[in-house]
């Protein structure tokens, strides 16, 4: 049998070598930094990886990505990365999965609970905050990278430690709506979105530094825990900054309740879901949706009925108008919509009960809150669907 790691194991030791084989890792973002990190991980023997990215490969990506080729332009970054990594993997039984989707809107937060380590390789504040917050709630080790020009920042936080800080202490405590949100609170298509100026060596450095710190963490020798490392490429200068917990950080005060995992998926018909949970826990349950779901609305120009049938967070601002009225649209707040936030077995709109869970905005790995109305006090059960 080939011994791929004979030299590596002299460095990391046999205990860490075994941890590498079994460690499950969630990597969010398969761009330049994600490419470099993932390449390093599979060559070191990691093989239980889930990769999430909603973006497609562009020609400008190719000079900074080791996993993509010219023939991949237009394809999903996450799916191509997973396919290529399976070819490169030295793990004896690799389980590498790509998910094409947005971590906030297309994948439920239960996915964080199913991995040992989470690595954030995204470049928007909203996504970084979201990923950090769920790592804190589930107490998952959280690694992060960022880079521009020749400079690199990486950080590592371990929420399982008492009084540990988190990324919020660096990026701030508030909500991040991003440039792509409008005054209506809905997304807008930002055609002028600028790419961050960078170069391949910066993403390569980020991938090396994060992979190194992951190995040291598995060894029990992490040197960047609850710290941020800044590398300035122009003069090869490094700074390590201590991060302290802020008394204003509310995320650490949130307690994630025990979750019950159900072997159901979001393709289940909604009425069958209620029959299952009502019978299982002997009550009549109301389901609180993870996000408000918009059924229909009226064009704010001519009043024509518009069918949405999607989560409010997935609706673009321009969809408030029918195609004929969009060029005459004006600013303002969205309204006059039929929105649901709770569903139960006696809901008047029977079409909803005949729909799949996916059709009312429930994602794979979503965490659902069920409230039993016959219990005293009201029974609340948080479940995670597969």
C-alpha positions in Angstrom: 0.0 0.0 0.0 1.3 3.5 -0.9 2.4 5.5 2.0 1.6 9.0 0.9 2.1 10.6 4.3 5.4 9.1 5.5 7.2 12.4 5.6 4.2 14.4 6.7 3.5 12.1 9.7 7.1 12.7 11.0 5.9 16.3 11.4 2.3 16.0 12.6 2.5 12.7 14.5 0.3 9.6 14.4 -2.4 11.0 16.6 -2.9 14.0 14.4 -2.7 11.8 11.3 -5.7 9.9 12.6 -7.6 13.1 13.2 -7.0 14.2 9.7 -8.6 11.0 8.4 -11.8 11.5 10.4 -12.1 15.3 10.6 -15.2 16.6 8.8 -14.8 20.1 7.4 -17.3 22.7 6.0 -15.6 25.1 3.6 -17.8 28.0 2.5 -16.5 29.8 -0.6 -14.6 28.0 -3.4 -13.0 31.0 -5.0 -9.2 31.8 -5.0 -8.7 31.3 -1.3 -11.0 28.4 -1.0 -9.2 26.7 -4.0 -5.8 27.0 -2.3 -7.1 25.8 1.1 -8.9 22.8 -0.4 -5.9 21.8 -2.5 -3.7 21.8 0.6 -6.3 19.9 2.7 -6.7 17.0 0.3 -3.0 16.7 -0.3 -2.5 16.4 3.5 -5.1 13.6 3.7 -8.3 15.3 4.6 -11.2 13.7 2.8 -14.5 14.5 4.5 -15.3 17.9 3.0 -18.4 19.8 2.2 -18.0 22.8 -0.1 -20.6 25.5 -0.5 -20.6 28.3 -3.1 -23.3 30.0 -5.2 -21.0 31.4 -7.8 -20.0 30.3 -11.3 -16.5 30.1 -12.7 -15.4 33.2 -14.7 -12.3 33.7 -16.9 -10.9 36.1 -14.4 -10.9 33.3 -11.8 -8.5 31.1 -13.6 -5.2 33.0 -12.8 -5.9 32.5 -9.1 -7.5 29.1 -8.9 -5.7 25.8 -9.0 -8.8 23.6 -9.3 -10.4 25.2 -12.3 -9.6 25.0 -16.1 -10.6 27.0 -19.1 -13.2 24.4 -20.0 -14.9 24.9 -16.6 -15.9 28.6 -17.3 -19.6 29.0 -16.6 -19.8 25.9 -14.3 -20.5 25.9 -10.6 -17.5 26.6 -8.5 -18.5 24.3 -5.7 -19.4 21.3 -7.9 -16.3 21.6 -10.1 -14.1 22.0 -7.0 -15.6 18.8 -5.4 -15.2 16.9 -8.6 -11.6 17.9 -9.0 -10.7 17.3 -5.4 -12.0 13.7 -5.5 -9.4 13.2 -8.3 -6.6 14.7 -6.2 -7.6 13.2 -2.8 -5.2 10.9 -1.1 -7.7 9.9 1.6 -8.5 6.2 1.3 -12.2 6.8 1.2 -12.9 10.5 0.3 -16.4 11.9 0.9 -16.2 15.3 -0.8 -19.5 17.0 -1.6 -20.2 20.3 -3.4 -23.3 22.3 -2.8 -24.2 25.0 -5.3 -26.1 27.5 -3.3 -26.0 30.5 -1.0 -25.1 29.5 2.6 -27.7 32.0 4.0 -30.7 31.3 1.7 -30.2 27.9 0.1 -28.8 25.7 2.9 -30.2 25.4 6.4 -28.0 26.2 9.5 -28.2 22.6 10.7 -25.3 22.0 8.3 -22.9 23.7 10.8 -23.8 21.1 13.5 -22.7 18.3 11.2 -19.0 19.3 10.8 -16.1 19.4 13.2 -14.5 22.5 11.7 -15.8 25.5 9.6 -13.7 27.6 7.3 -15.0 30.9 5.9 -13.6 31.9 2.5 -16.2 34.5 1.5 -15.8 38.2 1.0 -19.1 39.8 2.1 -19.7 41.0 5.6 -23.2 39.6 5.7 -22.1 36.1 4.9 -19.1 36.3 7.3 -21.3 37.4 10.1 -23.9 34.7 9.4 -21.2 32.0 9.4 -19.5 33.3 12.5 -22.8 33.5 14.4 -23.8 29.9 13.7 -20.3 28.7 14.6 -20.7 30.4 18.0 -24.2 28.9 18.6 -23.0 25.4 17.8 -19.5 26.0 19.3 -17.7 25.0 16.2 -14.0 26.0 15.6 -14.1 28.8 13.0 -11.3 29.7 10.7 -11.4 32.7 8.4 -9.4 34.3 5.6 -9.3 37.6 3.7 -6.9 39.1 1.2 -6.4 42.0 -1.1 -3.4 43.2 -3.2 -0.4 41.4 -1.6 -1.9 41.4 1.9 -3.6 38.6 3.9 -5.6 38.4 7.1 -6.5 35.2 8.8 -8.2 34.5 12.1 -9.2 31.6 14.3 -11.9 31.5 17.0 -12.8 28.5 19.2 -16.3 29.3 20.7 -16.1 26.2 22.9 -13.6 28.0 25.2 -15.0 30.1 28.1 -15.1 33.8 27.3 -13.7 33.2 23.8 -14.2 36.2 21.4 -15.5 35.8 17.8 -15.3 37.5 14.5 -18.0 40.0 15.6 -15.3 41.7 17.7 -13.5 42.5 14.4 -16.3 43.3 12.0 -18.9 44.7 14.3 -22.1 43.7 16.2 -24.8 45.0 13.8 -26.6 43.6 10.8 -24.9 43.8 7.4 -27.2 44.4 4.5 -24.5 44.7 1.8 -24.5 47.0 -1.2 -26.8 44.6 -2.9 -29.8 45.5 -0.7 -32.1 48.4 -1.5 -34.0 50.9 0.8 -36.9 48.5 0.5 -34.9 45.8 2.3 -34.8 43.6 -0.8 -31.8 42.6 -2.9 -30.8 44.6 -5.9 -28.7 43.4 -8.9 -25.5 45.3 -8.4 -24.1 45.4 -12.0 -21.3 47.7 -10.9 -20.0 45.4 -8.2 -16.2 45.7 -8.2 -13.8 42.7 -7.9 -11.3 43.1 -5.1 -7.8 43.7 -6.6 -5.6 40.8 -5.7 -3.0 38.4 -7.1 -2.5 34.6 -6.9 0.3 34.7 -4.3 -2.0 36.4 -1.8 -4.7 33.7 -2.1 -2.0 31.0 -2.0 -0.5 32.6 1.2 -4.0 32.6 2.8 -4.6 29.0 1.9 -1.2 28.0 3.4 -1.7 30.0 6.6 -5.2 28.6 7.4 -4.2 25.0 6.5 -1.2 25.3 8.8 -3.3 26.6 11.7 -5.8 23.8 11.2 -3.1 21.2 11.6 -1.7 23.0 14.7 -5.2 23.1 16.1 -5.6 19.3 15.6 -2.2 18.8 17.3 -3.3 20.9 20.3 -0.7 23.6 19.5 -2.8 26.4 17.9 -1.0 29.7 18.1 -3.6 31.9 16.5 -6.6 30.9 18.7 -8.7 34.0 19.3 -6.2 36.1 17.4 -5.9 37.7 13.9 -2.7 37.4 11.8 -2.0 40.2 9.3 0.6 39.6 6.6 1.8 42.6 4.6 3.2 41.2 1.4 5.0 44.4 0.3 7.5 44.3 3.1 6.9 40.7 4.4 5.8 42.0 7.8 3.5 40.0 10.0 1.4 41.3 13.0 -0.6 39.1 15.4 -3.4 40.9 17.1 -5.1 39.7 20.3 -8.9 39.8 20.2 -10.9 40.3 23.4 -14.5 39.4 23.9 -16.7 42.5 23.7 -19.4 43.0 26.4 -21.7 44.1 23.6 -21.5 40.9 21.7 -24.9 39.3 22.0 -24.2 36.2 20.0 -22.5 34.6 22.9 -25.6 35.0 25.0 -27.7 33.0 22.6 -28.3 29.4 23.5 -29.0 26.9 20.8 -31.5 24.4 22.1 -31.1 20.7 21.7 -32.0 19.6 18.2 -33.9 16.5 17.2 -32.8 15.3 13.8 -35.6 13.9 11.7 -34.9 11.5 8.8 -37.1 13.6 6.6 -36.2 15.9 3.8 -37.6 19.0 2.3 -39.2 17.1 -0.6 -41.9 15.8 1.9 -45.4 17.1 1.3 -46.3 19.6 4.0 -49.5 17.9 5.2 -47.6 14.6 5.6 -45.0 16.4 7.6 -47.7 17.6 10.0 -49.2 14.2 10.2 -45.8 12.8 11.1 -44.9 15.3 13.9 -48.4 15.5 15.3 -48.5 11.7 15.7 -44.9 11.5 16.9 -45.3 14.0 19.8 -49.1 13.6 20.3 -50.0 17.3 19.8 -51.2 19.7 17.2 -48.2 21.7 16.0 -47.6 25.0 14.4 -44.5 25.4 12.2 -42.6 28.7 12.3 -40.9 29.1 9.0 -37.2 29.9 9.0 -37.9 33.0 6.8 -41.1 34.8 5.8 -42.5 33.3 2.7 -44.2 35.5 0.1 -47.0 33.9 -1.9 -48.3 36.7 -4.1 -48.2 40.5 -4.4 -49.4 43.3 -6.7 -47.3 45.2 -9.1 -46.6 48.6 -7.6 -47.0 50.2 -11.0 -50.2 48.8 -12.5 -51.6 46.6 -9.7 -51.2 43.3 -11.7 -51.1 40.2 -9.5 -47.6 38.7 -9.2 -46.9 35.2 -8.0 -43.7 35.0 -5.9 -43.8 31.8 -3.9 -40.3 32.3 -2.4 -38.6 33.5 0.7 -38.6 37.2 1.2 -34.8 37.2 1.4 -34.6 35.8 -2.1 -36.7 38.5 -3.8 -35.0 41.2 -5.8 -36.2 44.8 -5.5 -37.1 45.0 -9.2 -39.6 42.1 -8.8 -42.0 44.5 -7.0 -43.0 45.6 -10.5 -44.2 43.5 -13.5 -41.8 43.5 -16.5 -43.9 46.2 -18.3 -43.6 48.6 -15.3 -40.0 48.1 -14.3 -38.6 51.0 -16.3 -41.0 53.4 -14.6 -40.4 52.1 -11.0 -39.7 54.5 -8.1 -38.1 53.9 -4.7 -40.0 53.0 -1.6 -40.8 50.2 0.7 -42.4 46.9 -0.5 -45.9 46.2 0.5 -49.3 44.7 -0.5 -48.0 41.2 -0.3 -49.5 37.9 0.9 -46.9 36.7 3.4 -46.9 33.6 5.7 -44.6 33.1 8.6 -46.4 30.1 10.3 -48.0 27.0 8.9 -50.3 24.4 10.5 -52.5 21.6 9.5 -55.7 23.7 9.4 -54.3 26.6 7.3 -57.0 28.0 5.0 -54.7 27.9 1.9 -54.8 24.2 1.2 -52.4 24.6 -1.7 -49.7 25.1 0.9 -50.5 21.8 2.6 -50.4 20.1 -0.8 -47.0 21.6 -1.5 -43.6 20.2 -0.6 -41.7 21.7 2.3 -39.2 23.0 -0.3 -42.0 24.9 -2.0 -42.6 27.0 1.2 -39.0 28.0 1.5 -37.6 25.2 3.7 -34.0 24.2 2.8 -32.1 21.0 3.3 -30.6 21.0 6.9 -33.0 23.7 8.0 -33.8 24.1 11.7 -37.6 24.2 12.3 -39.4 25.4 15.4 -42.6 23.5 16.2 -45.0 24.8 18.8 -47.6 22.4 20.3 -50.8 24.2 21.1 -52.4 21.5 23.4 -49.5 21.4 25.8 -49.4 23.4 29.0 -47.1 25.2 28.9 -46.9 25.3 25.1 -44.4 22.7 23.9 -41.6 24.0 21.7 -39.5 21.5 19.8 -36.6 22.4 17.5 -36.0 19.8 14.8 -33.5 19.6 12.0 -34.5 17.9 8.7 -31.9 16.1 6.5 
